[in-house]
Amino acid sequence: MSNYPQKNITIEQVQAQGYTFTFENHKQYSDRYIVFLHGWCAVRYFWYYIIEEFYESGNCILFDLIGHNNKPIPKTFFSSNANLETFLKVQAEAIGAALQGKKVTLVGHSAGGLAALGVAALAPDMVEKVVTICPPAYGPIKGLLYPAKVVNDLKLDFINFTTLELVKFIPNLIFTWFSKGSGNEKEFLSIPNIKLFLQQYQKRFRVLNVKTINQYLKVLDKSDILPFLDNYKVPTLLIAGENDPLVSPKQFLEIGSKSDSIQIEHFYNSGHIPMMEERDKFLYTVKNFIKE
């Protein structure tokens, strides 16, 4: 891990349907373009834990998930009619505009993994391969985020707003935030350099707008990616954390059953963050899939 930013990195912006996306191009002067999408309530810096390991695989582009920055967004984002398909179309348009017609490999984690699947389903000619990591298949939200869903259902959104604001600024809470998503909290916090990384991550995490993040959670609660995967043909690797406390591993199997193009790799010692919990296995598996 290196300090941010580094040489050979350009930080750029692109607009799609009134949304502004920021993306970082970690240029390796390769013919392959790998777009990394972070998950719900996360930021691009999430990928800095492993991004240098992918430099040999191609140009690495860290891309905002829709609504996950501090830029103004259209009021329609907060509409009761906001839905997954609308978000996916905007995300696909933004990636297409940024890459200017180049074919990409998408690597997405959690809600970013769901987005990667959806973008590939809606714009298959743009996508060469997909790596989706612990993606939710459908709502309603259960598991670790279930209390946040209940708060929204009761129209007590301010509780989620307050919680997220506290996580932004209290170091121990960012450690808890991540460790609760792992398969083993004690082992997670003993990973070499993980606390240092999370301290650096928290500084970037503060840009998030809590109201926007909470709205995205509401959309996820009502979403279902499975209908998008009918006739899905993009070569896809699904990384499944078998001890995931946020997304039931049953949902990973349901996604995998939708297409012969989707292969599942089970990570038996991981929760929701296999790139951190089983780093070496993750890097070996994903890099081999990308270069095949």
Secondary structure, DSSP 8 states (H G I E B T S, - for coil): ---SS-TTEEEEEEEETTEEEEEEEE----S-EEEEE--TT--GGGGGGTGGGGGGGSEEEEE--TT-SSS---GGGGSTT--HHHHHHHHHHHHHHHHTT--EEEEEETHHHHHHHHHHHH-GGGEEEEEEES---B-S--GGGHHHHHHHHTT-HHHHHHHHHHHHH-HHHHHHHHHTTSS-HHHHHTSTTHHHHHHHHHHHHTT--HHHHHHHHHHHHT-B-GGGGTT--S-EEEEEETT-SSS-HHHHHHHHTT-TTEEEEEETT-SS-HHHHTHHHHHHHHHHHHH-
